[in-house]
Amino acid sequence: MPDASQATVNRLPLYFRVLSSFAEDGYRIISSKELGLQLNITPEQVRKDLTIFRKFGKNGVGYYVQELLNGLRDIMGLQYRWNIVIVGTGRLGIALLNYKNINTLGFTVQAAFDVDPAKIGKKIAGVYVHHIDELAKVAQSCPIHLGIITVPAPAAQSAANNLSAVGVRGIWNFAPERIDVPETVRLVNEDLSIGLSRLSYLISNEYCERDEERGENLL
Ligand code: NAD
C-alpha cells in the first residue's frame, strides 16, 4: 500500500466526485490547476497526491478524466461490490438508507437492524429491517463486508462486537462513543460536528481579521 498521508487519502473521494462531474459535463482532459481550484488546493498538491499512487497524466497535457476516474476507482477499491449493513434504523440510519449515492459508489446495503419491535419487519428504501439477533443468520446468506453503526452511544460497542463477530472488514461508526474493534477490522469514526467546527474556525478567523482591520473586537 503506498505511503499516502491521511489528508491525501481523505482527498481521494473528493477527486473522484469532482472528476465524475467533469466527466458528466463531457470533459476529456483536466489540468492539475482546474482540479486544485475545485478542491481549494494548489496544482502542486494535486500532482503530489496523485503521483503517490501511480503515474497519472501527461506533462503539458493534463489528466485524462476517464483514466484518472478508473484509476481512482481502482485505488479506492470501488471496483468491488461491497455489501453493507446498517445497525440502528433510527433517524440517521433511515437517512443513510435513503442516500442513493451509497449505491452509486458501488456499495449495496443488504439489510438494516434494530431492536425496536415497531421497526422490525418493515422495509425502508427497499431494505428489510431485521432484529439485531438475526445478524449472524443474514451474514450466512450473504457476505457482509462493512457495517454502519447508527445506534445510541451506549449500544455502539455491542453493535461493533456483533458486526466483528460476523466478519465485517470495516465499520463506519456514527455513534459518539470510542469503540474497540479487533485488529482485522478497520474503523472510521464519523463526526458531523467536525465539519461545523471547521467552518466555525474559518469564519471566526475571518471575523478576527475584519475586526482587526476595523480596530474592533466583536467576539
Ligand atoms: P435514533 O434514536 O433516532 O436511532 C437509533 C436507533 O438505534 C433506534 O431505532 C434504536 O431502536 C436503535 N437501537 C438501539 N439499540 C440498538 C441495538 N443494540 N442494536 C440495534 N439497534 C439499536 O438516533 P439517531 O438520531 O439516528 O442517531 C443515531 C446515532 O448516531 C447516535 O449515536 C447519534 O449520537 C449519532 N449521530 C451521529 C452523528 C455524527 O455526525 N456522527 C450525527 C447524528 C447522529
Boltz pocket constraint, residues with backbone or C-beta under 6 A from the ligand:
constraints:
  - pocket:
      binder: B
      contacts: [[A, 87], [A, 88], [A, 89], [A, 90], [A, 91], [A, 92], [A, 93], [A, 113], [A, 114], [A, 115], [A, 116], [A, 119], [A, 132], [A, 149], [A, 150], [A, 151], [A, 152], [A, 153], [A, 155], [A, 158], [A, 159], [A, 173], [A, 174], [A, 175], [A, 176], [A, 190], [A, 191], [A, 192], [A, 193]]
      max_distance: 6.0
